[in-house]
Amino acid sequence: MEITATQSTSRFVNRTNPGVVVTVLHVGQYRLAELKAPVIIYQRGSNIYVRLTSEFHTKFKPYEES
């Protein structure tokens, strides 16, 4: 699942620990020399994190409020 600009503030929940809910802030690009990789910038509490998109979707799934 790709995150689009309209989903840029969506919430996701940790797959192994459902008590952890994060908010996606932005989609970006990691660049190192000629290497380019898509990343997701997200917030958990007052901390901001960056993960590769593939790693993020392995760790988190969309949050569905019930």
DOKEZA-779287 format. One record per residue (C-alpha): residue in three letters; x, y, z. Coordinates in nm, 3 decimals. Example, Ala and Ser with C-alpha at 12.3 -4.5 7.8 and 13.67 -1.06 7.14 Angstrom:
2
r->ala	east->1.230	north->-0.450	up->0.780
r->ser	east->1.367	north->-0.106	up->0.714
END
This chain:
66
r->met	east->0.000	north->0.000	up->0.000
r->glu	east->0.144	north->0.333	up->-0.103
r->ile	east->0.074	north->0.648	up->0.092
r->thr	east->-0.051	north->0.934	up->-0.123
r->ala	east->-0.060	north->1.305	up->-0.048
r->thr	east->-0.423	north->1.276	up->0.064
r->gln	east->-0.325	north->1.006	up->0.312
r->ser	east->-0.024	north->1.197	up->0.441
r->thr	east->-0.177	north->1.240	up->0.788
r->ser	east->-0.320	north->0.891	up->0.824
r->arg	east->-0.270	north->0.673	up->1.128
r->phe	east->-0.113	north->0.329	up->1.142
r->val	east->-0.092	north->0.065	up->1.414
r->asn	east->0.201	north->-0.165	up->1.495
r->arg	east->0.136	north->-0.520	up->1.371
r->thr	east->0.292	north->-0.688	up->1.677
r->asn	east->0.194	north->-0.434	up->1.945
r->pro	east->-0.151	north->-0.287	up->1.871
r->gly	east->-0.106	north->-0.036	up->2.152
r->val	east->0.140	north->0.158	up->1.935
r->val	east->-0.037	north->0.398	up->1.698
r->val	east->0.167	north->0.637	up->1.480
r->thr	east->0.074	north->0.931	up->1.257
r->val	east->0.229	north->0.960	up->0.911
r->leu	east->0.353	north->1.314	up->0.854
r->his	east->0.505	north->1.300	up->0.508
r->val	east->0.646	north->1.083	up->0.232
r->gly	east->1.003	north->1.159	up->0.128
r->gln	east->1.313	north->1.024	up->-0.042
r->tyr	east->1.637	north->0.901	up->0.114
r->arg	east->1.938	north->0.977	up->-0.103
r->leu	east->2.294	north->0.860	up->-0.057
r->ala	east->2.518	north->0.924	up->-0.359
r->glu	east->2.327	north->0.758	up->-0.647
r->leu	east->2.108	north->0.548	up->-0.418
r->lys	east->1.748	north->0.668	up->-0.385
r->ala	east->1.484	north->0.505	up->-0.167
r->pro	east->1.132	north->0.614	up->-0.070
r->val	east->1.080	north->0.681	up->0.301
r->ile	east->0.792	north->0.758	up->0.534
r->ile	east->0.827	north->1.021	up->0.803
r->tyr	east->0.602	north->0.950	up->1.100
r->gln	east->0.541	north->1.062	up->1.456
r->arg	east->0.497	north->0.858	up->1.771
r->gly	east->0.429	north->1.075	up->2.072
r->ser	east->0.666	north->1.371	up->2.056
r->asn	east->0.930	north->1.182	up->1.853
r->ile	east->0.962	north->1.191	up->1.474
r->tyr	east->1.102	north->0.889	up->1.287
r->val	east->1.199	north->0.798	up->0.931
r->arg	east->1.175	north->0.446	up->0.787
r->leu	east->1.208	north->0.302	up->0.442
r->thr	east->0.861	north->0.259	up->0.294
r->ser	east->0.893	north->-0.120	up->0.268
r->glu	east->1.013	north->-0.146	up->0.628
r->phe	east->0.731	north->0.081	up->0.749
r->his	east->0.460	north->-0.132	up->0.584
r->thr	east->0.616	north->-0.448	up->0.727
r->lys	east->0.598	north->-0.302	up->1.078
r->phe	east->0.267	north->-0.107	up->1.058
r->lys	east->-0.079	north->-0.155	up->0.911
r->pro	east->-0.358	north->0.102	up->0.860
r->tyr	east->-0.538	north->0.197	up->1.182
r->glu	east->-0.911	north->0.129	up->1.179
r->glu	east->-1.105	north->0.296	up->1.457
r->ser	east->-1.388	north->0.076	up->1.581
END
